[in-house]
């Protein structure tokens, strides 16, 4: 019952309640705020729990305090104060339960509250049990009916007022300080640390005295079943919580990644191509030629007159991996055209001939994915910042298998290598919008290619 009550109270805000705690005379009195104030030495639900014989003097001169869970002959009542077990405290912090049973009326009352406020304070749940029988330290009731206060949520109301309504309830002492409560319709039987006592006539024997036989402890098989039931519920709740945590963590990891700048894995050193990275690469071009139609060319007047302009004619060369090749020539000599040919860039009007080789074999189809080419003229958006320009190149051209954080690390490293960190948040600008300098614009174009990790 404690876990069942605790789960419902978990969704309750225990600040106010419409239920008033029991306060029978002469055990307690109501103060001006309608709060029950127990007489000295009395406590518990309805102030029915005594701390000693002197506390029972308010009931009658011939009464004494009887402690223990056992119901003996002629006993009239018993009041329990329980603290949830350590396992259940993890579900319902500071949770407590108060019980009071009246033997002549064959009825018991149960309330759920916070230990800090006590049984005389606000209640989250109040229950009545009827048709009860009392045998030894066991109480068996035929039906239980509960009422949730305004502090309970809709789920708690359904649980207490519908699911366990009119179901049997059993209270059994498993030791001198432990009470076992079982409710039909409850997910599992429960344990808690309790104390019980009542003010009785002196003729009533003490259930805890040496002359009485304590109630037998349930067999170990029953305790094992209790443990297994508790374990199933704990595993169920733990599994759901772990699943939600893993899903949330996985989603966040996909968004922000898990790598850090400066760790052993350097995204700038990651290669996403299928090429070998040995030093044996030889890049060569043989007999490169290029012709383009003459502008405004008309039909040739003579057979020897050509309508095409020869731009490149049998250009050859090679370079090893790690070397730099410079092309020199006057304006209009075809330097840019040759670079366009080697990079696989064409404007649609020129025709190239010859061969471009890598290690003696023609370039593969995915050569442009592993090669970078910075065009002669910068093509940048004036309204973007330096960092945004390089980031867009990285986000659009790097593989989707690379995390967002790794791509951002690449951008940061490229900015640092090209000495653009100080203008990273400055707009590119144009003739009408002030921006970065011409040299910085050129380095931005280089960075947009370098961030793709070319070979």
DOZADREN-731600 format. One record per residue: residue in one letter; x negated, y, z of N, C-alpha, C in turn. Coordinates in pm, whole numbers, plus 50000, padded with zeros to 5 digits. Layout:
# DOZADREN-731600
aXYZXYZXYZ
...
//
This chain:
# DOZADREN-731600
x499174988050000500005000050000499155012450000
x497965011750066497155023750074496685028249936
x496265018349852495805022349720496975027549638
x498125020949648499305025349574499665039449614
x499685042049744500005055449791498915065149754
x497675060549760496555069549730496555073649584
x496875064049495496885067449353497935078049325
x499095076849385500125086849363499725100149424
x499185099649542498785112149607497635118649536
x496915110849456495795116649378496285127749288
x497535126649239498075136849150498885147149224
x498825146949354499605156349434498705167249489
x499225179049501498525189949568499125191049706
x498405186549804498955185349938498795198450012
x499615207949974499575221050041500865223750116
x501995220750055503275222850121504135210650101
x505125208750180506045197550169507385201450225
x508405195550166509745198450213510145189350327
x509365178750354509715169250458509205173850592
x510005172150697509595175650832509235162950906
x508085162250972507685150351045508605147851163
x508695134751200509525131051314508965137351441
x509855141451528509415147551653510445144451762
x510555131651803511595127851899511255132552041
x512275135352114512145138652256512065125552334
x511245124252438510415134652500508965134452454
x508695127752340507305126052295506695139252245
x507515147952187506995160352133508065170952126
x507635183052097508555194352084508205202351959
x509205209251906508995217551788508575231551830
x507535236651764507095250351792507915260151707
x507705273251722508505282951644508405281151493
x507335274851446507185272451303507725258951260
x508505252451351509105239351325508055228451305
x506875230251362505845220051361505915212051490
x505785198751478505875190151595504585190851676
x504715193651804503575194151895503725182751995
x502785173151990502875161452077502505165152220
x503105157852314502755159552455501335154652477
x500655159552581499255155552606499095140352611
x498085135352540497805121052539498565113352435
x499495119852366500285113152263499865118252125
x499975109852024499595113451888500295104151791
x499905105051664500465096251564501785101051509
x502355093151419503625096451357504725096351461
x505425107651476506465108751577505945109251718
x504625111751734503985112651866504175099951947
x504295088451881504565076051953503345068151993
x502145073051963500915065851995500295071852120
x499965063252216499455067952345497975064952359
x497295073552437495865071652461495585064952596
x496575064252683496415058152815497725058152891
x497715051653009498945050653087499455064253130
x498545073653159498985086853206499775094253099
x499475091652972500195098352865501645093852857
x501945081852907503305076552900504195081453014
x503655089253105504465094053218505605102953172
x505455109453055506545117953005507735109652961
x507515096752932508595087952890509355082553011
x508635078753115509255073453236508205069353336
x508545069153464507545065853566507105051453565
x507895042753501507555028453502507005023753367
x506525032953285505985029253154504465029453156
x503895021853068502445021653053502105020352905
x500845022752872500395022752733499955008652692
x500625003152592500294989852539499604991752404
x498394986452390497634987852266497534974552193
x497244975052066497084962951986498174961551882
x497964952151791498894950051680500014940251714
x499884932351820500834921551844502104926651911
x503214921151863504514924051923504834912952024
x504934916752150505234907152256506694908252297
x507094899652385508494899152428508914912252493
x510084916852459510704929052514510044941952466
x509094941152375508474953452323509484960852235
x509514974152251510524982352184510004988852054
x508754992652052508265000151935506744998851925
x506225004051815504775004651796504475015351689
x503415023051715503005033551621501575030851575
x501355031551444500055028951383499495041951324
x498185043451338497455054151269496315047651191
x496305049451060495375042150974494555051750888
x493305047850868492405054850776492095045450661
x492195050350540491935041950424490515036350427
x490365024350374489045018150369488095026350282
x486805023450294485795031150220486035030450070
x486475018950020486735017549877487875026549833
x488945026949912490105035049875489855049849899
x488925053249990488605067350011488025073549885
x487395065049802486855070249676487965074449581
x489165068449598490305072049514491085083549574
x491285083249707492085093449775491285098549894
x490545109149874489645114449976490445119350096
x489955115650216490555120250342491995115550355
x492335104450292493705099450300493965091550427
x495175092550478495575085350599497045081550588
x497425071450668498805066550669499255065250814
x500475069250840501085067450970502275058050961
x502385049051060503485039351064504105039551203
x505405038151208506075036351336507205026351317
x507285016351405508285005851394509145005651520
x510445003751501511415002851611512024989051608
x511734981151712512174967151714513694965951725
x514384973151815515834971551826516584974651697
x516124984551621516824988051497516284980451376
x515234972351396514634964451288514244973351170
x513604984651201513234994151096511844999751123
x511185003951016509875010351025509855022550932
x509025032150967508825044050884507345045150848
x507075050150729505705051450679505555065150614
x504415071650636504155084750576502705085350529
x502485092650420501145094850366500785109550385
x499565112150431499145125950458497625126550456
x497105138350472495675140450483495245139350629
x494075133150651493565131950788493335145650850
x492965155350767492665168550821493895175150881
x495065173050820496295179250871497015170250971
x496785157050963497375147951059498825144751030
x499385135351105500775131151081501795141951110
x501445151851193502395162551223502375173451116
x501425172651023501335182550917502145178350795
x501865184250680502615181150557502435166650516
x503505160750466503485147150414503595147550263
x502945138150198503095136650054504205126850020
x504325116150100505325105850076505885101350211
x507205098950216507865093450335508665081350291
x508505070250366509185057750332509915052150453
x511025045250428511775038150531511835023450492
x511555014650590511625000250569512704994650660
x513544986150606514684980750680514644965550682
x515534959750767515644945150782514304939050817
x513654944850918512324940450957512394930051068
x511474920651063511294910851169509864911951221
x509684909151351508404911151416507964898051478
x506904892051425506404879251473504904880351494
x504484879651622503074881151652502594894951607
x501584895351522501064908051470501514910651327
x502524903251284503034904651147504414910951148
x504604920451058505904926951040506344924350897
x507534918550881508084915750749509384923250732
x509444932050632510634940150607511264936150474
x512584936250471513304931750352513274941550238
x513224954450269513274964450161512594977250206
x512034984350108511404997250134511955007450036
x512205019350087512665030350003511825042650036
x511295049149933510385060449952510935072949885
x510535084149940510915097149885509655105649873
x509395110349750508265119249727508675133549757
x507785141049818508055155149844507755163349720
x507915176249731507645185149617506185184849576
x505325179749663503895179349630503555168549530
x504465159149505504185147849417504465151349272
x503705145049185503925146749042505045137648995
x505435139148868506485130848812506085116248813
x504815113148784504355099348785504465093248924
x504105101149027504195096149164505635093549203
x506555102249161507965100349193508495087449132
x508115084749006508555072448941507995060349014
x506735061049055506095049849122506755046649255
x506965056949338507485054749472509005053149474
x509695060949394511145061049404511815050849314
x511065044949218511655035149127510945021749132
x509615021749110508885009149092508935000149215
x508725005849335508684997449455509964998649537
x510965005349482512215007349557512904994149584
x513324992249710514064980349756513244967549744
x511924968549741511054956849737510604953149879
x510284940449903509834936250036508474942150071
x508204943250200506924948250250506484939850368
x505164937250378504624929050486503394935650543
x503324936550677502174941950748501564930650829
x500264927850809499604917050879498264921850932
x497984918851059496694922251119495684911551083
x494604915351017493564905850981492414905751082
x492394915551171491434916051280491984925651384
x491204928351488491674937451593491754951851547
x491124955051432491114968951385491544970451239
x491874959451173492194959951030493624955451006
x494334963250927495714960050893495804957550743
x496474946650708496654942750568498114945350531
x498334953150426499684956750384499914951750243
x501014944750222501354939550090502744944450052
x502854949949931504124954749877504394947549745
x505584942149731505944936349603506134947649502
x505424946749390505424957549293504184966249302
x503414964349411502154971649426501074964249348
x500104971149290499074964349210498234954549288
x498074956249418497244947149497497494949549645
x497224939149730497294941249875496144950149920
x496314956650035495374966850077494944964850221
x493774970450253493244969950388492934983950435
x492994985950565492634998750625492304996850771
x491565006250825491205005950966492285013351045
x492905006051139494065011451209493925009751360
x494685017751430494875016351575496355017151601
x496855009151697498285008651725498505008351876
x499555015051920499905015052063501315020352078
x501855018852200503185024052231503365024452382
x504285032752426504645033552568505755023452595
x505485013552682506445002952713506615001752865
x507674994752903507894992053045506764983253099
x506534984153229505424976753289505604961753277
x506844957153254507084942653241506614937153106
x506334946153012505884941852880504394938852886
x504004927152837502594923252839501854929852724
x500534931452744499684937752644499284927552539
x499544930552416499204921352308497724918852295
x496864927752350495424926152340494814920152465
x495644916752569495104911252693494614897252672
x493794892652768493194879452754494204868352770
x495374871552825496394861352843497164858552716
x496974867052615497694865352490496794858852386
x497424851952295496694845652185496784854652064
x495634859252018495624868351904496114861051779
x496694868751692497234863051570496124857151485
x496404846051419495354839851338494984848451218
x493704848151188493204855351071493584847550947
x494064853950843494434846850721493264838650668
x493574827750603492504819150552491634826550452
x490414821550436489444827950349489934828650205
x490724818850163491214818950026492054831350000
x492824835550101493654847650084492764859950073
x491714860650156490794871950151490074872350016
x489754860749962489104860449832490034865649723
x491314861949731492274867049634492404882149644
x492384887049768492444901549788491244908349723
x490064902549745488854908449688488894908349535
x489354897249477489424896449332490414906449274
x491564908049343492544917849295491994931949300
x491294935049411490694948349423489624950449315
x488844939949290487784941049189488374943449050
x489494936649020490124938548888490564952948869
x491194958648973491664972448961490494982048948
x489444980049030488274988849024487604988048887
x487464975748834486854974048703487694980548594
x489024979348607489914985348507489755000448503
x489845006848620489685021348624488265025448583
x487265017848630485895021048594485635019448445
x486225009048385486035006948242486645017948158
x487855022248196488495033248122487665045948134
x487195048848257486385060948277485095060148198
x484445048248198483195046748125483415048247975
x484535042747925484825043847782485015058447742
x485785065847822485975080047793484655087647797
x483805084147896482505090747906481635087947785
x481625075147740480805071547625481305078347497
x482625078847479483175085447361482835100247360
x482965106547479482645120847487481165123247461
x480305114747523478865116447504478465114247359
x479075104047295478755101347155479155112947066
x480325118847094480785130147012479845142147028
x479475144947153478585156347177477225153847114
x476745141047121475435138047063475435140146912
x476565137146846476635139346702476635154046668
x477165162346759477255176646731475945183646759
x475385181046876474205188646917472915180746910
x472995167246890471775159246882471145157447018
x470085149647021469425146947147467925149747145
x467435154947033465995157447025465645171047080
x464425172747124463925185447177462665189547102
x462485202747092461295207947026460065203947105
x459045198947038457805195547105457735181247150
x458795173047128458735159247168457865151547069
x457635138847101456745130847020457235129946875
x458565129246857459105128746721459205142946667
x458455145846564458455159146503459235158346373
x460395165146363461195164146241460475169146118
x459465177946133458715182646017457855171645956
x457585161046036456755150145987457605138745933
x458925140145934459805129645887459955130545736
x459805119345669459915118945524461155111045487
x461985116645401463235110245363463195104845221
x462015104645157461925099945019461455085545017
x461445080044895460985066144877459575065644822
x458905077044810457555077344758456545073244864
x455425067744817454315064944907453635078044944
x453105078545066452435090745112450925089045119
x450385079545040448935077645039448275089044961
x446935089944970446185100544903445865097144757
x446465086744702446125082644565447025089144461
x447915098244501448805104544405448025113044306
x448345111044180447795119444073448965124743993
x449095137643990450155144143914449545149043783
x450075144443671449485147743540450575151543442
x450205159843347451125163443238450335163043108
x450945157243006450255154842880451065160442763
x450375168042679450935173042553452285179742573
x452365188542671453615195442697453855205942589
x454995205142527455365214942427456755220342454
x456995232442405458305238542429458635247742312
x459835246142260460335254942155461685260342198
x462005272442151463275278742183463795285842061
x465115286242041465655293241925465335308141931
x465025313841816464735328141811466025335941835
x465895346741903467045355241929467485362041799
x468765360741770469325367141651468805361341522
x468325348741529467765342541408468865339741307
x468585342241180469505339341072468925328140986
x469645324540889469165313840800467825317640739
x466905308140737465575310940685465655314640538
x464905325140502464885329640363463965321040277
x462975314940344462045306040273461925293140349
x461545282340283461415269540353460375269840463
x459355278140455458305278340556458665286740678
x459755294240673460115302940786460945294840886
x460525294641015461185286641120462145295341200
x463265289241241464225296141328463905294141476
x462865286741511462495283841650461175290541684
x461085294841810459855301041859459065290741939
x457795289241909456935279941981456385286942106
x456735281542225456305287742351455115280342410
x455165266942411454075258642462453685248742353
x452385245942348451905236742245450785228242301
x451105215242326450115205342368449325209842491
x450035212942599449395216742725449225204142810
x448015201642859447735189842941446945193943064
x447055185743166446315188443289446675178243396
x445925178343506446195169043616445615174743745
x446115169743858445565173743987445855162744087
x444935161444185445055151444290445945156944403
x446425147744484447205151544601446345160244692
x446885171444736446165180544822445455191744750
x445375190944618444725201344539445725212144500
x445215223744459446035234744412445615238244270
x446585240044184446325243544044446895257344016
x446095266243963446535279743930446655281143779
x447725287543734447935290343592447695305243570
x446825308343475446495322343447446775325443301
x447255337243277447535341343140448295354343139
x448285361143026449005373943016450505372043022
x451195382943036452645382543041453215376942911
x454155367642924454775361642807454005350142749
x452935345542817452125334542763452725320842791
x453785320142873454445307242897454155301043032
x453605308643125453275302943258454555298143329
x455565306643335456805302843402457495291443329
x457445291543197458065280743120457405267443151
x456055267243162455355254843195455745250043335
x455825259143431456215255143566457645249743568
x458535255943490459905250743482459915236543427
x459065233943330458995220543273458485210543375
x457405213943446456825204743544457765202243661
x458575212243696459505210643808460825204543766
x461015202443636462265196543589463395206443583
x463075219243564464085229643557464165234543414
x465365234743358465555239443221466735248943218
x466685258543124467775268243114468815264443011
x468665252842948469665248142854469425252242710
x468505261342685468245265942547466885261642496
x466015257442585464665253242545464605238242531
x463675233642449463435219442430461995216442464
x461795206542555460455202942599460055189742536
x458775188542511458195175842466456985172742552
x456515160342543455375156342623455805147542741
x454825144642828455085135842942454575142043071
x455355139943179454925143843313454845130943394
x453675128043452453425115043516453045116843663
x453405106943740452985106043880452375092343900
x451055092143927450325079443936450455071343808
x450485078243696450485071543567451835066943517
x452895069543591454225065243548455115077543540
x456135077343453457035088843441457715092143575
x458045104543590458695108943714460035102043733
x460365097843856461665091543881462785101943875
x464015096843873465175105643862465325114743985
x464885109844101465065117644224463865126544255
x463075129644153461875137644176462225151244235
x463335157344191463695170544241464075170244389
x464395158244443464745157244584463515157544674
x462345154644618461135154144699460125164744658
x460495172944559459605183444513460265196944537
x459475206744573459975220244597459485229544487
x460345238744449459985248144343460535261844380
x459635271344399460015285044432460075292944302
x461255297644268461425304844143460705318444147
x460425323344029459695335944018460495347544078
x461795347444057462655358044110463425352744231
x463435360544339464165356644459465665356844432
x466345346744484467805345944472468385344444612
x468575355544679469005355544819470265363944835
x471095360244933472295367944964471915379245059
x472245391445020471815403045097472425403645236
x473625398045254474325399245383473915388545484
x473145378545442472695368145534471425372645604
x471215367145725469955369645794468895359945743
x467665362445782466555353745742466805339545790
x467195338145918467425324745973468595317945902
x469665325145876470825319145811470495314345671
x469675321645598469305317645462468585304345463
x467635302845556466875290245562467745279145619
x468625282345716469505272145773470445266545667
x471035274945583471935269945480471215260645384
x469985263645350469215254745264468995241345333
x468685241645464468455229145539469735221045552
x470845227645588472105220545611472635214245482
x472445220845369473005215945243472115205645174
x470815205945199469905197645121469265186345199
x469215187245331468665176145409469705165145425
x469285152645443470245141545450471155142545573
x472375137045560473345137645670472915129245789
x472005119645768471535111345879470665119145978
x470215130745939469385139146025470295147346116
x469995147646245470855154546341470795169646323
x471825176146373471895190746364470715197146437
x470365191746554469255197446630467945196046554
x467735184546487466495182746410466415192846296
x467535195446231467525205346123467225219346178
x467795222546293467525235646353466075236746397
x465495225746442464075225746478463205228646355
x463575222446243462825224946120462865239646082
x464045245546093464185259746059463295268246149
x463305265246280462485272846374461005271346343
x460565259246309459155256946279458755264246151
x459625263846050459315270645924459225285645945
x460135291246024460075305546054458745309246120
x458285300646211457025303346279455835302246184
x455845291946099454725289946007454615301345906
x455735307045866455725317745767455735331545831
x455565332045963455505344746037456755353246012
x457905346546022459185353346003460025353646131
x459455349146242460225348446366460705362146410
x459885372346391460245385746439461365392046357
x461625386846237462725392046154463785381346131
x463815370946215464725359646193466175364046192
x466525374046272467915378546281468175391346202
x467265394946114467445406646028468085402445896
x468935411045841469575408045713468565409045599
x468815401345493467925401445377467945415245311
x469155420445289469285433745232469085433945081
x469375445745023469155447944880468905462744857
x469105467244733468815481244702469715490844779
x470945486744810471885495544882472015492045029
x471445480845072471535476545212470125474145263
x469715482045358468355480945409468145467245472
x467015460845439466735447745494465245445645512
x464805433245492463405429845513462575434745394
x461255434145411460345438945306460275428945192
x459635433145082459505424444967458695411944996
x457605413245072456805401545108457575391945196
x458365397345288459175388745375460265381745296
x460845388545198461835381945111461195370245037
x459955372344991459275361544919459045349745011
x458655352345135458405341445230459715334345267
x460825341545265462125335045289462415324945178
x462145328745052462345319444941461465307144956
x460225309144999459325297845023459865289145136
x460365295445243460895287945356462105279645319
x462945284645228464125277045186463735264245114
x462575263945052462085251644989461295243145087
x460495249645171459655242245265460495234645368
x461675239845403462495233445505463075220145457
x463055217745326463575205045273462555193845281
x461375196645339460315186745357459825180745225
x459385188945132458885183545005457565176245025
x457265167044931455995159844936454915166844854
//
